[in-house]
Amino acid sequence: MIYGILLESCRDGVCETYGPATWKRIVQDLNFEHESFTTLGRYEANIIERVAECLAEVLHEGTPDLYMQFFGECFVRFFTNYGYDKILRVAGRHFRDFLLSIDQLHDSNRFSFPKMKSPLFHVTDEDENGAVLHYKSKRRGFQRYIIGQLKECAARFFKEEISIRIQDDVSSNEYTHIVFRVDFHNYQMKTIGKRFIQNPTLPDVTSATFFKVFPFAIILDPQMRIFHIGDSVKNVFPPKTQLIGRHLDDVFCLLRPDILLEWNRVLSYGRHIVFVIESRIALQPASSIIVKQLGTAHATSHLRLKGQMKLISAWNMIAFLCHPELTTAEEMLSVGLFLHDINFYDGSSEILIAGMQHARTLQAAIDKQQAWITKLQGSKHELMEWRRKGKRLLYNIMPRHIAQMLQEGVLANSICESHKLITVLFAYSIDFKDVVQKLAPQQIVESINAIVNAFDQCSEHFDVFKVETKADSSYMVVSGIQDRGPTNQRRASTASGSSITSVAFSEELNGDLKNPLGLNQAEVIAGLALEMLASSKKVINPVTGQPFRLKTGFHSGSAVGGIVGAKNVQYCLFGDTVNTASRITTTGEPGRIHISDTAYLLLKGSPYFEVENKGPTELKGKGIVETYWLVGPKSTYTTAIELDPLLLVEERHSVSGHSHHHHGSPRHHHTGSHDSHNRNVADGRGSQASQRLSTTINKASHPTGGCPFSGH
């Protein structure tokens, strides 16, 4: 696991260098739940490698190793935004000092990142041209990341241009162990011997004085046996516990670094590495009254000591100069230690108290951040819901392909399109004048609302687009616009979002389920007109107590469509087709559906609807034209709409596939949810309807084999 600050640095680097759109693409491809990460949150360690691989695929240049090194550089830059650059700046006067202090820097961050599993950095050899740096970690694949960090630190804080190469890879199944050769101008090596001044001659320090100065010191002989131990360490064990003469590994286990407890290895790592050991054997039970009041008298704690291994040549022994690693007062009391036992001159007690306070402050900050994360997630879900509602509203007031173009950033007032063939329907109540004159305003609104709601419910069942509702309760619907998909060539999108979401959303509103029979546009309008006529008979006129009388008519032809308005945008249709459809409606009769000669050509020969000739009709501006009445549906249509729409869609697709593949075989569909219904029609009407659908469905779209107005 890694902390979120590493991932946030990657996000920040990608957004700054390659743009926010690139990061959004990565979030989408890797299916991240959120676009950002919490600084103190913990995530899988392989996420950074996945991001590097995805970035290489998105940009189509470079390798994942190149971007892992880039992320290492990004981390150092991002790290400075939190003020941690001050720690790096005081790590040493020169880059050499920085390399020797990396391990201590990691250890100093344990309060800010208490669960961090920091890697081990160890300089084993150096010369005037550079140094050999060992990197050891349980994580895999971070060697290039480390190279990026080291290069950025050298350039940013020490104005040093360095080169790094992997000299050796001695990794095992448990650890990654990389040996780096770091080349830089290590001129400090020449002056190391000159730094030492002539020390004054003083009497030798006695062992009693030594252990007063270092009460937690442990002296080890070349066999790594405990030669002597400080009183502060001795007092935490039971009085009769034998410690002197035992191997250090019998009493303590070495937690850090992960090496064997051997004389040469300890001396090699002891110069610049922080050692941490933990007691193996039981400690003395705490018997203090304060401890009992805190409820920690029987706590089974372990003493953890942290410090540095120093070779004392005069003794030929190693002195482990250490202090207890404690974070809370309860933990301190549970091991039987008090401030009196801890060194006061080296700041250990002060650091302990400050660490306790810092831990409480940090925990409060973490709790506050978690609360904000929870609130943010709730706000995001609410935002997604409002976006969904907004999209649904947009799809209700715009045709599908227009809504998708708007979402992709096309300017609204730049959209203008020509429709070669659409079918426009008008419907209005001729009783509206009586309603306005004789009813109160509230009743007028309620009456209009009842009519419009009835028409809207009918329109929901058909693949049509409602253009407008006028003040005189006239209702305008058009078919044929929704059949047009998004154009292949569009201007570049200026929106920040992806069109994938809008396309996926539009699939929810696909007209396949609203047009399972594959009707042409005039047939769709014919079915809608019949349903609107039947629905209007259920809406009662409050003045007469009778159903509202409805005039309905439709016409097919060409038109121009576009969005008008800057504030309240609206999709409008312009052209003679709209005017003709309106006049066809007004010259009709109440309770009947009047259609034009061009709409009749689309319905002529339809297996679903019956049409009869009305005769010559005078239209304003058109003269005498031949018009027709839509009489009603045929039995084929009535039978088909009683079947399952999903079954009809499959049937239509199956028949279509059969017509294009002559060697295919018809598919048979069985729907378990309609077994009881199918039993009643299986022997008779149901099977006949299915056969009729199979034979007539190819004729339904355009009986004449193409657009009947293709020659106009």
Buried (B, 14 or more C-beta within 10 A) or exposed (E): EBBBBBBBBBBBBBBEEBEEEBBBBBBBBEEBEEBBBBBBBBBEBEBBBBBBBBBBEBEEEEEBBBBBBBBBBBBBBBBBEEEBBEBBEEBBEBBBEBBBBBBBBBBBBBBBBEEBEBBBBBBEEBEEEBBBBBBBBEBEBBBBBBBBBBBBBBBBBBEBEBEBEBEEEEBEEEBBBBBBBBBBBBEBBEEEEEEEEEEEEEEEEEEEEBBEBBBBBBBBBEEBBBBBBBEBBBBBBEEEBEBEEBEBBEBBBBBBBEBEBEBEEBEBBBBBBBBBBBBEBEBEEBEEEEBEEBEBBEBEBBBBBBBBBBBEEEEEBBBBBBBBBBBEBBBBBBBBBEEEBBBEEEEBBEBBEEBBEBBEEBEEEBEEBEEEEEEEEEEEEEEEEEEEEEBEEBBEBBBBBBBBBBBBBBEBEEBEBEBEBBBBBBBBBBBBEBBBEEBEEEEBEEBBEBBBEBBEEBBEBBBBBBBEBEEEBBBBBBBBBBBBEBEEEEEEBEEEBBBEBBBEBBEEBEBBEBBBBBBBBBBBBBBBBBBBBEBBBEBEBBBEEEBBBBBBBBBBBBBBBBBBEEEEBEBBBEBEBBBBBBBBBBBBBBEBBBBBBBBBBBBBEBBBBBBEEBEEBEBEEBEEBEBBBBEBBBBBBEBBBEBBBBBBBBBBEBBBEBEEEEEEEEEEEEEEEBEEBBEEBEEEEBEBBBEBBBEBBBEBBEBEEEBBBEEE
